[in-house]
């Protein structure tokens, strides 16, 4: 019996050891197949390389950029109109001109911000800040107040270029960074004059890039940020943590008129190109075909027998326009422009605008269920006032 007991004990020990090995190396063999196996990846804090500490303060970046951010005050004279009731013929028949007030004028003021981009005195701001202004006054961070003249505007991107009066010396200018390499999560700071309280700095991150189809401008490629932007910040600077300009603050998404953490800035790469064209050429030159496009809805896709909703429907073609001369017709569907896939109307507008006037632009699409290829000479987009 001693030998039998010893043998049974050895068998039990061996079985326990085997079961432990199976549990350790092949746990899925003993689990219920109906239950999922959770696999987790435990981090150790070094997944992205050596950890770098953020700065305790962004004061150096602000000191570098803030002197070039200016407050803009505009004035325009508005003629007061008589009440429409006073123009009623029946009223004038009985009372004549006895109630007609003398014509009067009043001065309307507004405020915004701007950025000095060149020691030559060129200031970049939003078009809506200086629109229809009779007088423009630029106040520098050092307290100086200088007059400015409009060099040119581009309403399609809501940008305007001003120049401070000749003879002004020692003008600070901002260092221009790049907006192409911006990443979601990058730290940014907004500098401007919110509500006219004076130069103010707010801090946040890049919430998104390439925002479009917002209905703010004709051409949209916004940087979205949660740095607080309020009325008066328009035209001010959006800088990175090194004090370099990466955007021009232009709009906020709000239901109350205050900041809700959703602000939009025009990328500096786009703003610099617009400014350069305005200064060197007197206007911004963009490609134009003379077509009106429409998004392809599910209903339109079904009626045209389309499996893919990407592309645009030609809703109208201007007579004697480049598109009309090339043979484009209402009802055509454009799927590619210049070899690039067209996803929506904004894509089509941007592809055409980037083409140089005079060059030939190839387009692919569908007409009456058949594929078509059309080449059109690009014209110059008429200026919008």
Secondary structure, DSSP 8 states (H G I E B T S, - for coil): -HHHHHHHHHHHHHHHHHHHHHHHH-GGGTS-TTS---------S-TTSS-----S--HHHHHHHGGGEEEEEEEEEEEE---GGGG-HHHHHHHTTTT----EEEEEEEEEEEEE--TT-EEEEEHHHHTT-SEEEEE-TTS-EEEEEEEEEETTTTEEEEEE-TT--S-----B--STT--TT-EEEEEE-GGGS--EEEEEEEEEEEE--SSS-SS--EEEE-S---TT-TT-EEEETTS-EEEEEEEE--SSSS--S-EEEEEHHHHHHHHHHHHHHSS---EE--EEEEE--HHHHHHHT-S---SEEEEEE-TTSHHHHHT--TT-EEEEETTEE--SHHHHHHHHHHS-TTSEEEEEEEETTEEEEEEEE-EE-----
